[in-house]
Amino acid sequence: MGVLLHIWPLSGLQGQSSISFSLKLTTQKRLRLKQLFREANERCLNDPMDGVSFTLQDFTQALDHYDFHSQLGTKVIGTVFCTDENGALVEIAAKSAAYLPLQEACIHRVNHVEEAGIVPGFRAEFFIIGENEANDSLILSLRPMQYGLAWERCRQLQADNVVVNGKVVGAKKGGVMVEVEGLRGFVPFSQISTKSTGEELLEKELPLKFEEVDEKQSILVLSNRKAVADSQPQLGIGSVVIGSVRSLKPYGAIIDIGGINGLLHVSQISHDRVTDVEAVLQPGDILKVMILSHDQERGRVSLSTKKLEPTHGDMIRNPKLVFEKAEEMAQTFRQRIADVEAKARANMLNSSPREHNKGITSATEIGCWSL
């Protein structure tokens, strides 16, 4: 009886063993993955925050930190990351881009945002003024905050009684509009030291003082007359100055003395009666006048040529002689003042307390009228 043996090739046995091992390994991985998914699913259902490095409260606070209200009129912190000829791109808290137009970058006129110090990296508080519907971005402005600072600056300058320079940017019926600290202010013609028209003053710079600063009512009123008066030294009573006739009035002549307007009243032109100012003076005439009084606070100067006449009526008949003898006559006038004051002091020293007070008044009055 013979025995039949089936002999498998060695290579076939080795291949079958490799396949079985691979299938077994794949099955183990699948089971392991199923187990991991099952455990993960249980954690999500039973303890969803397990293994998370921050809490739900932390997450909510983080959202609040990076969230902001984008309504018009609200403020937002932003950082400029790009500029161009039309404005600047600003990264705001929501990590999105907003735009700052050139005209909203500064209350002063600038040709590029960099002239206002706005460069990449510039960080500030911006005002939301609009929205660009085309790309759903916000439009920002720096002007509202700058206006607030400008009003505060003007209030401080007024409190300190400081003289500032303002550029005339417009003319109105009662005065001129000036730009000061980036704000528009009004200077009445009555507070301008010269008699120039509004059109003549356009684009010129004027020294100014603050008269009224009211941010709530948007009222800013200034005075050129007070600024000019403060910039001039106190004019000494009895001193002689050269001036030019700016204009004639029925009551006298307006004389320009170094940028200050003084009044030469008709009664102070000559000892002789003057009925027609134009018969004695003409606009543009150069003459010497004497200071009678100088009120710096009100910006008023009173002048006289009458006190400079060598003889009564010289301003009418021989004004050249008045011009030549002006300093000599002024010295005589000042000496007369000194004599009257000395006499008044002597009377006060020699009188009783009751007569003393009476003497002061009468001496002062006598001195004033006798001059």
C-alpha positions as CSV (number, residue, x, y, z in Angstrom):
1,M,0.0,0.0,0.0
2,G,1.5,3.2,-1.1
3,V,1.3,6.6,0.8
4,L,0.5,9.8,-1.1
5,L,2.3,12.9,0.3
6,H,1.4,16.5,-0.8
7,I,4.4,18.7,-0.3
8,W,3.8,22.5,-0.3
9,P,6.4,24.7,-1.8
10,L,8.4,26.5,0.9
11,S,7.8,29.8,-0.7
12,G,4.0,29.3,-0.6
13,L,4.0,28.6,3.2
14,Q,6.0,31.8,3.9
15,G,3.6,34.0,1.9
16,Q,0.5,32.5,3.6
17,S,2.1,33.2,7.0
18,S,2.8,36.9,6.1
19,I,-0.8,37.5,5.0
20,S,-2.2,36.0,8.1
21,F,0.0,38.2,10.3
22,S,-0.9,41.3,8.4
23,L,-4.6,40.6,8.7
24,K,-4.2,40.0,12.4
25,L,-2.3,43.3,12.9
26,T,-4.9,45.3,10.9
27,T,-7.7,43.9,13.0
28,Q,-5.9,44.9,16.2
29,K,-5.5,48.5,14.9
30,R,-9.2,48.7,14.0
31,L,-10.2,47.4,17.4
32,R,-7.9,49.9,19.1
33,L,-9.3,52.8,17.0
34,K,-12.8,51.8,17.8
35,Q,-11.9,51.7,21.5
36,L,-10.4,55.3,21.2
37,F,-13.5,56.6,19.4
38,R,-15.7,55.0,22.0
39,E,-13.8,56.6,24.9
40,A,-13.7,60.0,23.1
41,N,-17.4,59.8,22.6
42,E,-18.0,59.0,26.3
43,R,-15.8,62.0,27.3
44,C,-17.8,64.4,25.0
45,L,-21.0,63.2,26.5
46,N,-20.0,63.0,30.1
47,D,-17.2,65.7,30.5
48,P,-16.7,67.7,27.3
49,M,-14.2,70.1,28.9
50,D,-11.8,67.3,30.0
51,G,-8.3,67.9,28.8
52,V,-9.0,71.5,27.6
53,S,-6.4,74.0,28.9
54,F,-9.0,76.8,29.5
55,T,-12.5,77.0,30.8
56,L,-15.7,78.1,29.1
57,Q,-15.5,81.3,31.2
58,D,-12.0,81.9,29.8
59,F,-13.3,81.5,26.3
60,T,-16.2,83.9,26.9
61,Q,-13.8,86.5,28.3
62,A,-11.5,86.1,25.3
63,L,-14.5,86.8,23.0
64,D,-15.4,89.9,24.9
65,H,-11.8,91.1,24.7
66,Y,-11.6,90.9,21.0
67,D,-15.2,91.9,20.3
68,F,-16.3,95.6,20.0
69,H,-19.4,97.6,19.2
70,S,-19.2,98.9,15.6
71,Q,-22.2,101.3,15.7
72,L,-21.6,104.8,14.3
73,G,-20.3,107.2,16.9
74,T,-18.5,104.7,19.0
75,K,-14.8,104.5,19.6
76,V,-12.3,101.7,18.9
77,I,-8.6,101.1,19.4
78,G,-6.6,100.5,16.3
79,T,-3.1,100.3,14.8
80,V,-2.1,101.7,11.4
81,F,-0.4,99.1,9.3
82,C,-0.4,100.8,5.8
83,T,-0.7,104.3,4.5
84,D,-1.3,105.8,1.0
85,E,-2.0,109.2,-0.6
86,N,-5.7,108.9,0.3
87,G,-5.5,107.8,3.9
88,A,-4.4,104.8,6.1
89,L,-5.5,101.2,6.7
90,V,-6.1,100.5,10.4
91,E,-6.2,97.1,12.1
92,I,-8.9,97.3,14.8
93,A,-9.7,95.0,17.7
94,A,-11.7,92.5,15.7
95,K,-8.5,91.8,13.6
96,S,-10.2,93.3,10.6
97,A,-9.1,96.3,8.5
98,A,-10.8,99.7,8.7
99,Y,-10.0,102.8,6.7
100,L,-9.0,106.3,7.8
101,P,-9.5,108.8,5.0
102,L,-7.0,111.7,4.6
103,Q,-9.6,114.4,5.4
104,E,-10.4,112.6,8.7
105,A,-6.8,112.3,9.8
106,C,-6.4,115.8,11.2
107,I,-8.3,119.0,11.9
108,H,-5.5,120.9,10.2
109,R,-5.1,120.7,6.4
110,V,-2.5,118.1,5.4
111,N,-1.5,116.6,2.1
112,H,-0.6,113.2,3.5
113,V,-1.5,111.4,6.7
114,E,2.2,111.2,7.6
115,E,2.3,115.0,8.0
116,A,0.0,114.4,11.0
117,G,2.3,111.8,12.5
118,I,0.2,108.8,11.2
119,V,2.7,106.1,10.1
120,P,2.6,102.3,10.2
121,G,2.6,101.3,13.9
122,F,0.7,104.4,15.0
123,R,-1.8,103.3,17.6
124,A,-4.7,105.4,18.8
125,E,-8.4,105.6,19.6
126,F,-10.5,106.2,16.5
127,F,-14.1,107.3,16.0
128,I,-16.4,105.2,13.8
129,I,-18.1,107.5,11.4
130,G,-19.3,105.2,8.6
131,E,-19.2,101.9,6.8
132,N,-18.0,101.0,3.3
133,E,-20.8,98.6,2.0
134,A,-18.6,97.6,-0.9
135,N,-16.2,95.6,1.2
136,D,-18.0,95.7,4.6
137,S,-15.2,97.7,6.3
138,L,-15.5,100.6,8.7
139,I,-14.6,104.2,8.1
140,L,-12.7,105.9,10.9
141,S,-11.9,109.5,12.0
142,L,-9.4,111.2,14.4
143,R,-11.0,114.6,14.1
144,P,-13.7,114.4,16.9
145,M,-11.0,113.6,19.5
146,Q,-8.7,116.3,18.2
147,Y,-11.6,118.9,18.3
148,G,-12.1,118.1,22.0
149,L,-8.4,118.7,22.7
150,A,-8.4,121.9,20.6
151,W,-11.3,123.4,22.7
152,E,-9.5,122.5,25.9
153,R,-6.3,124.1,24.6
154,C,-8.3,127.3,23.8
155,R,-9.8,127.4,27.2
156,Q,-6.3,127.1,28.8
157,L,-4.9,129.9,26.5
158,Q,-7.8,132.2,27.5
159,A,-7.2,131.5,31.2
160,D,-3.5,132.3,30.7
161,N,-4.3,135.4,28.7
162,V,-1.9,134.3,25.9
163,V,-1.6,136.0,22.5
164,V,-1.9,133.6,19.6
165,N,-1.7,133.9,15.8
166,G,-4.7,133.2,13.7
167,K,-5.0,133.1,9.9
168,V,-7.9,134.9,8.3
169,V,-9.9,132.4,6.3
170,G,-13.1,134.2,5.6
171,A,-14.9,137.5,5.7
172,K,-18.4,138.2,7.0
173,K,-20.6,141.3,7.4
174,G,-19.5,142.0,11.0
175,G,-16.0,140.7,11.0
176,V,-13.6,138.0,9.8
177,M,-13.3,134.2,10.4
178,V,-9.9,133.0,11.6
179,E,-8.4,129.6,12.2
180,V,-6.9,129.1,15.6
181,E,-5.7,125.8,17.0
182,G,-7.6,124.0,14.2
183,L,-10.9,125.7,15.1
184,R,-12.8,128.5,13.4
185,G,-13.2,131.7,15.4
186,F,-14.8,135.1,14.8
187,V,-13.1,138.5,15.1
188,P,-15.6,141.4,15.0
189,F,-14.4,144.5,13.1
190,S,-14.7,146.4,16.3
191,Q,-11.9,144.2,17.7
192,I,-9.5,144.7,14.8
193,S,-6.8,147.3,15.3
194,T,-6.7,148.4,11.6
195,K,-9.4,149.7,9.4
196,S,-8.8,147.1,6.7
197,T,-11.7,145.4,5.0
198,G,-12.4,141.7,5.4
199,E,-11.2,141.0,1.9
200,E,-8.0,142.9,2.5
201,L,-7.3,140.7,5.5
202,L,-7.9,137.3,3.8
203,E,-4.9,134.9,4.2
204,K,-3.2,137.2,6.6
205,E,-2.1,136.3,10.1
206,L,-3.3,138.4,13.0
207,P,-2.2,138.4,16.7
208,L,-5.3,137.5,18.8
209,K,-6.5,137.1,22.3
210,F,-9.5,135.0,23.3
211,E,-12.7,136.8,24.3
212,E,-15.2,134.0,24.5
213,V,-14.6,130.2,24.4
214,D,-17.8,128.1,24.5
215,E,-17.5,124.6,23.2
216,K,-21.1,123.6,23.9
217,Q,-22.4,126.5,21.8
218,S,-19.5,126.3,19.3
219,I,-18.7,130.0,20.0
220,L,-15.1,131.2,19.7
221,V,-14.7,135.0,19.7
222,L,-11.3,136.7,19.6
223,S,-9.8,140.2,19.7
224,N,-7.0,141.6,17.6
225,R,-7.1,145.0,19.3
226,K,-6.3,143.6,22.7
227,A,-3.5,141.5,21.4
228,V,-1.9,144.4,19.6
229,A,-2.3,146.6,22.7
230,D,-0.6,144.0,24.9
231,S,2.3,143.6,22.4
232,Q,3.0,147.4,22.6
233,P,4.7,149.0,25.6
234,Q,2.7,151.4,27.7
235,L,2.7,154.7,25.8
236,G,3.9,157.4,28.1
237,I,1.6,160.3,28.7
238,G,3.1,163.4,27.1
239,S,5.4,161.5,24.7
240,V,5.5,162.4,21.1
241,V,5.1,159.8,18.3
242,I,4.8,159.9,14.5
243,G,1.6,158.7,13.0
244,S,-0.4,158.7,9.7
245,V,-4.0,159.7,9.2
246,R,-6.0,156.5,8.4
247,S,-9.4,158.0,8.1
248,L,-11.5,161.1,9.0
249,K,-14.6,161.2,11.1
250,P,-17.0,164.1,12.0
251,Y,-15.6,163.9,15.5
252,G,-11.9,163.7,14.6
253,A,-9.2,161.7,12.9
254,I,-8.1,158.1,13.3
255,I,-4.3,158.0,13.5
256,D,-2.1,154.9,13.0
257,I,0.8,155.0,15.4
258,G,2.9,151.9,14.8
259,G,0.0,149.5,14.4
260,I,-2.2,151.0,17.1
261,N,-5.1,153.3,16.2
262,G,-5.4,156.4,18.2
263,L,-8.1,159.1,18.2
264,L,-7.2,162.7,17.5
265,H,-10.5,164.3,18.6
266,V,-11.6,167.4,16.8
267,S,-11.3,169.4,20.1
268,Q,-7.6,168.3,20.3
269,I,-6.5,169.3,16.9
270,S,-6.0,173.1,17.6
271,H,-6.6,175.7,20.2
272,D,-8.6,177.5,17.5
273,R,-12.0,176.0,16.8
274,V,-12.0,173.4,14.0
275,T,-15.4,173.0,12.3
276,D,-14.3,170.8,9.4
277,V,-11.7,168.2,10.0
278,E,-11.1,167.8,6.3
279,A,-9.9,171.4,6.1
280,V,-7.0,170.6,8.4
281,L,-6.1,166.9,7.7
282,Q,-6.3,164.4,4.9
283,P,-5.9,160.6,4.9
284,G,-2.3,159.7,4.4
285,D,-0.9,162.8,6.1
286,I,2.1,162.2,8.3
287,L,2.2,164.2,11.6
288,K,3.5,164.2,15.1
289,V,1.0,163.7,17.9
290,M,1.3,163.7,21.7
291,I,-0.1,160.9,23.8
292,L,-2.9,162.1,26.2
293,S,-4.0,158.7,27.5
294,H,-3.5,155.0,26.7
295,D,-6.0,152.4,27.9
296,Q,-4.3,149.1,27.2
297,E,-7.2,147.0,28.4
298,R,-9.7,148.6,26.0
299,G,-7.0,149.3,23.3
300,R,-7.8,153.0,23.2
301,V,-5.3,155.8,22.7
302,S,-6.2,159.5,22.9
303,L,-3.9,162.0,21.0
304,S,-3.4,165.7,20.7
305,T,-1.7,168.2,18.3
306,K,-3.3,171.1,20.2
307,K,-0.8,170.7,23.1
308,L,2.1,170.9,20.5
309,E,1.1,174.3,19.1
310,P,3.7,177.0,19.8
311,T,0.9,179.5,19.4
312,H,-2.8,179.0,19.2
313,G,-4.0,178.1,15.7
314,D,-0.7,176.9,14.3
315,M,-2.1,173.5,13.3
316,I,-4.5,175.4,11.0
317,R,-2.1,178.0,9.7
318,N,1.3,176.4,9.9
319,P,1.3,172.7,10.7
320,K,5.0,172.4,9.6
321,L,6.0,174.5,12.6
322,V,4.0,172.3,14.9
323,F,5.9,169.3,13.5
324,E,9.3,171.0,14.0
325,K,8.5,172.2,17.6
326,A,6.7,169.1,18.7
327,E,9.4,167.7,21.1
328,E,10.0,171.1,22.6
329,M,6.3,171.8,23.3
330,A,5.9,168.3,24.7
331,Q,8.7,168.9,27.1
332,T,7.0,172.1,28.3
333,F,3.7,170.1,28.7
334,R,5.4,167.4,30.8
335,Q,7.1,170.1,32.9
336,R,3.7,171.7,33.6
337,I,2.4,168.3,34.7
338,A,5.3,167.8,37.0
339,D,4.8,171.3,38.5
340,V,1.1,170.7,39.1
341,E,1.8,167.3,40.8
342,A,4.5,168.8,43.0
343,K,2.1,171.6,44.1
344,A,-0.6,169.0,44.8
345,R,1.8,167.0,47.0
346,A,2.9,170.1,48.9
347,N,-0.7,171.1,49.6
348,M,-1.4,167.6,50.9
349,L,1.5,167.8,53.3
350,N,0.5,171.2,54.6
351,S,-3.2,170.6,55.0
352,S,-5.2,168.9,57.9
353,P,-6.5,165.3,57.3
354,R,-9.9,166.7,56.3
355,E,-8.5,169.4,54.1
356,H,-5.9,166.8,52.9
357,N,-8.5,164.7,51.2
358,K,-10.2,167.8,49.8
359,G,-6.9,169.1,48.6
360,I,-6.1,166.0,46.6
361,T,-9.3,166.2,44.7
362,S,-9.1,170.0,44.0
363,A,-5.5,169.8,43.1
364,T,-6.1,167.0,40.6
365,E,-9.0,168.7,39.1
366,I,-7.0,172.0,38.8
367,G,-4.1,170.2,37.2
368,C,-6.3,168.4,34.7
369,W,-8.2,171.4,33.6
370,S,-5.2,173.7,33.5
371,L,-3.4,171.4,31.2
